[in-house]
């Protein structure tokens, strides 16, 4: 089976289902991903349970694209979670508290500094050998300091993804995200000089990720680090 790919700078983007693509890829240094939680927030929002002003996707350019409410209805199966963890030595999984993952000393806590129908914070499970870490970053509302377009209902702020990535060891050079969505992890890698492999099965988000990462590479760099070693490139056929 052939998969469509795009190579943008040091970012390799693959349009396909991660269940089919992951077994074909080499191991990376860091898994940084935000998989579906399987808690049905999309269905709740589509049914009108949440007030739109407090909805998770408040600020998206086109909220109608989420009206189907299917984007978080299917949880990651146990075998797929195990496969994802095998793809990298260091692992950061947003929403990992919804899955049966090993005990850890390091949970990453994103304090949204807001209240409403959704959670006050989100958690990321890690296998990092360090203590719990906390970042406060307002994601919606008139007090938000950094404007940022919203393209995906579960999109994380760029600053939060960069912070999460910085919790991994400094020598991390390659990053993989099997649930790329609109490409925020790839944008962070483009900015921070890391190689990235992202997988996304929906064409509209794949195209958005390509555009966002292209735009990230056009921005001036404050630092020019030595280019990290590339993982072996498997041909997806």
C-alpha positions in Angstrom: 0.0 0.0 0.0 1.4 3.4 -1.0 1.0 6.4 1.2 1.2 10.1 0.3 4.1 11.9 1.8 5.4 15.5 1.9 9.0 16.4 2.9 9.2 20.0 4.2 12.6 20.9 5.6 13.4 18.3 8.2 9.7 17.3 8.6 8.4 14.2 7.0 4.6 14.2 6.8 2.6 11.1 5.9 -1.1 11.0 4.9 -2.3 7.7 6.2 -3.6 5.7 9.2 -0.9 5.3 11.9 -2.0 1.7 12.5 -0.7 0.9 9.0 2.2 3.4 8.9 3.9 2.9 12.2 5.2 -0.6 11.6 7.0 0.7 8.6 9.0 3.4 10.4 12.3 3.5 12.3 12.5 4.3 16.0 12.8 8.0 16.9 14.2 9.7 20.0 10.9 11.2 21.2 7.2 10.3 20.9 5.2 13.4 21.5 1.5 13.0 20.7 -2.0 13.9 21.6 -4.2 10.8 20.6 -8.0 10.7 20.9 -9.2 10.2 24.4 -12.4 8.4 23.5 -14.5 10.4 26.0 -17.0 11.7 23.4 -16.5 15.5 23.9 -17.3 16.0 20.2 -20.7 14.3 20.5 -21.5 16.3 23.7 -20.6 19.6 22.0 -22.5 18.7 18.8 -25.6 18.0 21.0 -25.4 21.4 22.5 -24.4 20.3 26.0 -21.5 22.8 26.1 -22.0 26.5 25.7 -20.3 27.5 22.5 -18.4 30.4 24.2 -16.7 27.8 26.4 -16.3 25.1 23.9 -12.9 23.4 23.4 -12.6 24.8 19.8 -13.6 28.4 20.7 -11.6 30.6 18.3 -11.4 28.1 15.4 -11.7 29.6 12.0 -14.4 27.2 10.9 -16.3 25.6 13.8 -18.8 23.9 11.4 -16.2 21.3 10.5 -16.6 19.8 14.0 -20.4 19.6 14.0 -20.3 15.9 13.3 -18.8 15.3 16.8 -16.8 12.2 15.7 -13.3 13.5 16.3 -12.8 12.0 19.8 -15.2 9.1 19.9 -12.7 6.3 19.3 -10.0 5.6 21.9 -6.6 4.2 21.0 -6.6 0.5 21.3 -4.1 -1.1 23.8 -2.1 -2.7 21.1 -1.7 0.6 19.2 -0.6 2.4 22.4 2.0 -0.2 23.0 3.2 0.1 19.4 3.4 3.9 19.7 5.5 3.6 22.9 7.9 1.3 21.1 8.5 4.0 18.5 10.7 6.1 20.7 13.0 5.9 23.8 11.4 9.0 25.4 7.6 9.3 25.5 5.1 12.1 26.1 1.4 11.3 25.7 -1.2 14.0 26.2 -4.3 12.5 27.7 -2.3 9.5 28.9 -4.4 9.6 32.1 -7.3 8.1 30.1 -5.1 5.0 29.3 -3.5 2.2 31.3 0.1 3.3 31.2 2.9 2.5 33.7 3.4 4.6 36.9 5.5 7.7 36.3 7.2 10.3 38.4 6.7 12.9 35.7 3.3 14.1 34.7 3.2 17.3 32.7 0.4 19.6 33.8 -0.9 22.3 31.5 -2.9 24.8 33.5 -5.2 26.6 31.1 -5.8 29.5 33.5 -9.5 29.5 32.6 -12.7 27.9 33.8 -15.9 26.8 32.2 -17.4 23.5 31.0 -14.1 21.9 30.1 -11.2 20.9 32.4 -9.1 23.6 34.2 -6.0 21.6 33.1 -4.8 18.9 30.8 -2.3 16.1 31.7 0.5 14.4 29.7 1.9 11.1 30.8 5.6 10.7 30.3 8.3 8.1 30.9 10.8 10.9 31.7 13.0 10.5 34.8 12.1 13.8 36.5 9.5 15.3 38.8 6.0 16.6 37.9 6.2 19.8 35.8 3.5 22.5 35.4 3.0 25.2 32.8 0.4 27.9 33.0 -0.8 29.1 29.6 -4.1 30.8 28.8 -5.6 29.2 25.6 -8.8 31.2 25.1 -10.5 34.4 26.2 -9.7 38.1 25.9 -6.8 37.8 28.3 -4.8 35.6 26.0 -1.5 37.2 25.4 -0.4 35.4 22.1 -2.9 35.2 19.3 -2.9 31.8 17.6 -5.2 30.4 15.0 -7.2 27.3 15.9 -7.5 24.6 13.2 -8.3 21.4 15.1 -10.7 20.7 18.0 -7.9 19.2 20.1 -5.1 21.5 19.0 -2.6 22.4 21.7 -0.9 25.8 21.9 2.5 25.9 20.3 4.0 27.2 23.5 2.7 24.2 25.4 4.0 21.7 22.8 7.4 23.5 22.8 7.5 23.3 26.6 6.6 19.6 26.6 9.3 18.9 24.1 11.9 20.8 26.2 11.2 18.4 29.1 12.9 15.6 27.2 16.7 15.2 27.2 18.6 17.9 25.3 20.1 15.4 22.9 16.7 14.5 21.5 17.0 15.0 17.7 14.1 13.2 16.1 10.4 13.4 17.1 7.4 11.4 16.0 3.7 12.2 16.3 1.3 9.4 15.0 -1.7 11.8 15.5 -0.3 14.9 13.9 -3.6 16.7 13.5 -2.9 20.3 12.3 0.8 19.8 12.8 1.7 21.8 15.9 4.4 19.3 17.0 5.9 19.6 13.5 5.8 23.4 13.8 7.7 23.2 17.1 10.3 20.9 15.6 10.8 23.2 12.6 11.3 26.1 15.0 13.6 24.2 17.4 15.7 22.5 14.7 14.6 18.9 15.2 13.6 16.3 12.7 10.0 15.3 12.7 7.8 12.5 11.4 4.0 13.2 11.5 1.1 10.9 10.5 -2.4 12.2 9.9 -5.3 10.2 8.2 -7.6 13.2 7.4 -6.7 15.1 4.3 -7.9 18.5 5.5 -5.7 18.4 8.6 -2.7 17.0 6.6 -2.9 19.9 4.2 -3.2 22.4 7.1 -0.2 20.8 8.8 1.8 21.1 5.6 1.0 24.8 5.3 1.7 25.6 8.9 5.1 23.8 8.8 6.0 25.5 5.6 5.2 28.9 7.2 7.3 28.0 10.2 10.3 27.4 8.1 9.9 30.8 6.5 10.3 32.5 9.9 13.8 33.8 10.8 15.7 31.6 13.2 17.2 33.1 16.4 19.7 30.2 16.5 21.2 27.9 13.8 21.9 24.6 15.5 23.8 21.7 13.9 21.4 19.6 11.9 20.4 16.5 13.8 21.0 13.0 12.4 18.1 11.7 10.4 16.3 8.5 11.2 16.6 5.9 8.5 13.9 6.7 5.8 11.7 3.7 5.1 10.0 3.7 1.8 6.2 3.3 2.4 4.8 1.1 -0.3 
